[in-house]
Amino acid sequence: MEGSSSSSKHFILVHGLCHGAWCWYKVVTMLRSEGHHVTALDLAASGVHPARIDESRPLLDAVAVAPAGERLILVGHSFGGLSIALAMERFLDKIAVAVFAASSMPCVGKHMGIVREDLTLAKLLMTPGSQFQDDPMMKDDKLLTSANYGSVKRVCLIGMEDDIKELHRYLITLSPGTEVEEIAGADHNIMCSKPRELCDLLAKISSKYD
């Protein structure tokens, strides 16, 4: 699900659990109509015990082959935040800004599985798609570093009608320097409930960060 323009900015949209590239259809249409270069990816989910790194492979591959001079804006929804965090750690020089949209935002110095624990504390019920929770890689406290992941500019978008918005606010406190934007009337699926407002914010973010 890809589009192009002469712009040097490239939005890469990453879905969360139980979704696919299709969930961005309204946002992709609006951004393309405004001349933006947009790609919505389907993450992988194959094998008997797929690791998170395997699920995130389509994103990592897309970022790896992005042309020199093209600045990427990664947008991760919900658990898609864990995938864009992996890309931030590996390809910090290619990323203008990372946007966590009602998203899990891991922090430096804590393993990425801690987000799963926080969600349990918040009594958020997750059904299929939890295959990576016991992935040993996700339990590595040193997986995300200050020098790489921590140096990428980031924005966290909060839907004001999201039932777990307070959890997102807590995660933000673990990563000082994160810019926060709120979207009135948006639930957890911001791209479906308030696509116009989301697109306007993404355009604003694109013009702000190089």
LUMROVEX-561338 format. One record per residue (C-alpha): x, y, z. Coordinates in nm, 3 decimals, padded with zeros to 5 digits, always signed. Layout:
LUMROVEX-561338
FIPA     east    north       up
FIPA        X        Y        Z
...
//
This chain:
LUMROVEX-561338
FIPA     east    north       up
FIPA  +00.000  +00.000  +00.000
FIPA  +00.234  +00.267  -00.128
FIPA  +00.231  +00.613  -00.280
FIPA  +00.493  +00.865  -00.388
FIPA  +00.559  +01.231  -00.449
FIPA  +00.851  +01.465  -00.496
FIPA  +00.864  +01.529  -00.121
FIPA  +01.180  +01.426  +00.066
FIPA  +00.962  +01.317  +00.361
FIPA  +00.818  +00.968  +00.366
FIPA  +00.548  +00.853  +00.609
FIPA  +00.567  +00.485  +00.701
FIPA  +00.255  +00.372  +00.887
FIPA  +00.277  +00.066  +01.113
FIPA  -00.030  -00.112  +01.248
FIPA  -00.077  -00.272  +01.588
FIPA  -00.204  -00.613  +01.698
FIPA  -00.488  -00.777  +01.506
FIPA  -00.474  -00.504  +01.239
FIPA  -00.301  -00.469  +00.903
FIPA  -00.207  -00.201  +00.654
FIPA  -00.579  -00.176  +00.573
FIPA  -00.653  +00.005  +00.901
FIPA  -00.479  +00.317  +00.766
FIPA  -00.693  +00.347  +00.453
FIPA  -00.852  +00.679  +00.548
FIPA  -00.522  +00.832  +00.657
FIPA  -00.335  +00.709  +00.350
FIPA  -00.600  +00.854  +00.120
FIPA  -00.596  +01.192  +00.293
FIPA  -00.217  +01.221  +00.311
FIPA  -00.173  +01.121  -00.053
FIPA  -00.436  +01.372  -00.162
FIPA  -00.218  +01.640  -00.001
FIPA  +00.089  +01.525  -00.194
FIPA  +00.264  +01.327  +00.078
FIPA  +00.470  +01.014  +00.016
FIPA  +00.305  +00.738  +00.222
FIPA  +00.359  +00.366  +00.278
FIPA  +00.136  +00.149  +00.498
FIPA  +00.297  -00.184  +00.583
FIPA  +00.169  -00.526  +00.676
FIPA  +00.389  -00.667  +00.951
FIPA  +00.481  -01.034  +00.932
FIPA  +00.335  -01.305  +01.154
FIPA  +00.458  -01.646  +01.045
FIPA  +00.629  -01.951  +01.188
FIPA  +00.548  -02.156  +01.494
FIPA  +00.707  -01.913  +01.739
FIPA  +00.775  -01.591  +01.548
FIPA  +01.005  -01.351  +01.729
FIPA  +00.927  -00.981  +01.741
FIPA  +01.220  -00.914  +01.512
FIPA  +01.060  -01.141  +01.250
FIPA  +00.722  -00.972  +01.283
FIPA  +00.892  -00.634  +01.238
FIPA  +01.102  -00.746  +00.941
FIPA  +00.888  -00.572  +00.672
FIPA  +00.938  -00.240  +00.850
FIPA  +01.310  -00.292  +00.908
FIPA  +01.358  -00.390  +00.544
FIPA  +01.163  -00.087  +00.420
FIPA  +01.369  +00.151  +00.632
FIPA  +01.696  -00.017  +00.530
FIPA  +01.633  +00.039  +00.157
FIPA  +01.496  +00.394  +00.187
FIPA  +01.689  +00.618  -00.057
FIPA  +01.966  +00.838  +00.074
FIPA  +01.833  +01.184  +00.148
FIPA  +01.479  +01.064  +00.216
FIPA  +01.370  +01.149  +00.569
FIPA  +01.134  +00.902  +00.729
FIPA  +00.843  +00.970  +00.961
FIPA  +00.754  +00.645  +01.135
FIPA  +00.402  +00.626  +01.274
FIPA  +00.323  +00.330  +01.498
FIPA  -00.023  +00.252  +01.635
FIPA  -00.070  +00.058  +01.959
FIPA  +00.181  -00.231  +01.970
FIPA  +00.324  -00.106  +01.641
FIPA  +00.522  +00.123  +01.869
FIPA  +00.748  -00.169  +01.959
FIPA  +00.826  -00.225  +01.592
FIPA  +00.912  +00.137  +01.521
FIPA  +01.131  +00.136  +01.835
FIPA  +01.340  -00.142  +01.678
FIPA  +01.374  +00.064  +01.360
FIPA  +01.471  +00.373  +01.561
FIPA  +01.748  +00.180  +01.733
FIPA  +01.892  +00.049  +01.405
FIPA  +01.838  +00.337  +01.164
FIPA  +01.840  +00.659  +01.367
FIPA  +02.010  +00.856  +01.087
FIPA  +01.722  +00.790  +00.847
FIPA  +01.438  +00.894  +01.078
FIPA  +01.323  +01.255  +01.108
FIPA  +01.075  +01.177  +01.384
FIPA  +00.885  +00.884  +01.530
FIPA  +00.515  +00.920  +01.611
FIPA  +00.358  +00.692  +01.869
FIPA  -00.017  +00.705  +01.801
FIPA  -00.205  +00.570  +02.106
FIPA  +00.097  +00.349  +02.111
FIPA  +00.325  +00.146  +02.333
FIPA  +00.642  +00.353  +02.374
FIPA  +00.929  +00.163  +02.535
FIPA  +01.203  +00.346  +02.721
FIPA  +01.579  +00.315  +02.740
FIPA  +01.704  +00.094  +03.022
FIPA  +01.396  -00.126  +03.052
FIPA  +01.323  -00.432  +02.845
FIPA  +01.047  -00.398  +02.587
FIPA  +00.845  -00.668  +02.761
FIPA  +00.782  -00.419  +03.042
FIPA  +00.510  -00.266  +02.825
FIPA  +00.329  -00.599  +02.833
FIPA  +00.352  -00.597  +03.212
FIPA  +00.218  -00.243  +03.230
FIPA  -00.074  -00.343  +03.009
FIPA  -00.149  -00.632  +03.241
FIPA  -00.151  -00.393  +03.535
FIPA  -00.392  -00.175  +03.340
FIPA  -00.610  -00.482  +03.285
FIPA  -00.599  -00.446  +02.910
FIPA  -00.708  -00.772  +02.755
FIPA  -00.499  -00.876  +02.455
FIPA  -00.611  -01.169  +02.240
FIPA  -00.416  -01.317  +01.944
FIPA  -00.097  -01.142  +01.852
FIPA  +00.075  -01.193  +02.188
FIPA  +00.320  -01.442  +02.037
FIPA  +00.621  -01.223  +02.107
FIPA  +00.563  -01.174  +02.480
FIPA  +00.805  -01.455  +02.572
FIPA  +01.061  -01.364  +02.306
FIPA  +01.398  -01.353  +02.492
FIPA  +01.509  -01.058  +02.280
FIPA  +01.227  -00.848  +02.421
FIPA  +01.357  -00.915  +02.773
FIPA  +01.697  -00.756  +02.700
FIPA  +01.733  -00.434  +02.902
FIPA  +02.008  -00.321  +02.664
FIPA  +01.810  -00.368  +02.343
FIPA  +01.730  +00.005  +02.318
FIPA  +02.013  +00.250  +02.377
FIPA  +02.027  +00.621  +02.459
FIPA  +02.273  +00.680  +02.175
FIPA  +02.041  +00.537  +01.909
FIPA  +01.676  +00.490  +02.005
FIPA  +01.693  +00.761  +02.271
FIPA  +01.829  +01.022  +02.031
FIPA  +01.545  +01.002  +01.776
FIPA  +01.288  +01.280  +01.813
FIPA  +00.947  +01.148  +01.909
FIPA  +00.589  +01.259  +01.942
FIPA  +00.319  +01.073  +02.134
FIPA  -00.043  +01.117  +02.024
FIPA  -00.312  +01.056  +02.284
FIPA  -00.677  +00.995  +02.200
FIPA  -00.880  +01.166  +02.469
FIPA  -01.147  +00.893  +02.456
FIPA  -00.890  +00.612  +02.470
FIPA  -00.965  +00.389  +02.770
FIPA  -00.593  +00.345  +02.836
FIPA  -00.478  +00.704  +02.784
FIPA  -00.346  +00.721  +03.140
FIPA  -00.122  +00.424  +03.068
FIPA  +00.020  +00.612  +02.769
FIPA  +00.078  +00.916  +02.989
FIPA  +00.269  +00.695  +03.232
FIPA  +00.488  +00.555  +02.953
FIPA  +00.561  +00.911  +02.840
FIPA  +00.700  +00.995  +03.185
FIPA  +00.961  +00.723  +03.133
FIPA  +01.095  +00.901  +02.822
FIPA  +01.159  +01.269  +02.908
FIPA  +01.161  +01.505  +02.612
FIPA  +00.875  +01.336  +02.430
FIPA  +00.640  +01.584  +02.264
FIPA  +00.274  +01.516  +02.342
FIPA  -00.031  +01.598  +02.128
FIPA  -00.390  +01.525  +02.225
FIPA  -00.677  +01.453  +01.986
FIPA  -01.020  +01.537  +02.126
FIPA  -01.286  +01.273  +02.063
FIPA  -01.037  +01.009  +01.941
FIPA  -01.054  +00.660  +02.085
FIPA  -00.772  +00.404  +02.081
FIPA  -00.803  +00.358  +01.704
FIPA  -00.718  +00.719  +01.625
FIPA  -00.676  +00.653  +01.254
FIPA  -01.038  +00.535  +01.231
FIPA  -01.214  +00.762  +01.480
FIPA  -01.043  +01.092  +01.393
FIPA  -00.855  +01.046  +01.064
FIPA  -00.879  +01.412  +00.958
FIPA  -00.739  +01.537  +01.287
FIPA  -00.466  +01.274  +01.277
FIPA  -00.364  +01.374  +00.924
FIPA  -00.352  +01.740  +01.020
FIPA  -00.123  +01.658  +01.311
FIPA  +00.102  +01.439  +01.097
FIPA  +00.136  +01.719  +00.842
FIPA  +00.223  +01.961  +01.124
FIPA  +00.483  +01.718  +01.261
FIPA  +00.629  +01.665  +00.913
FIPA  +00.687  +02.037  +00.867
FIPA  +00.843  +02.071  +01.213
FIPA  +01.104  +01.796  +01.207
FIPA  +01.386  +01.746  +00.957
//
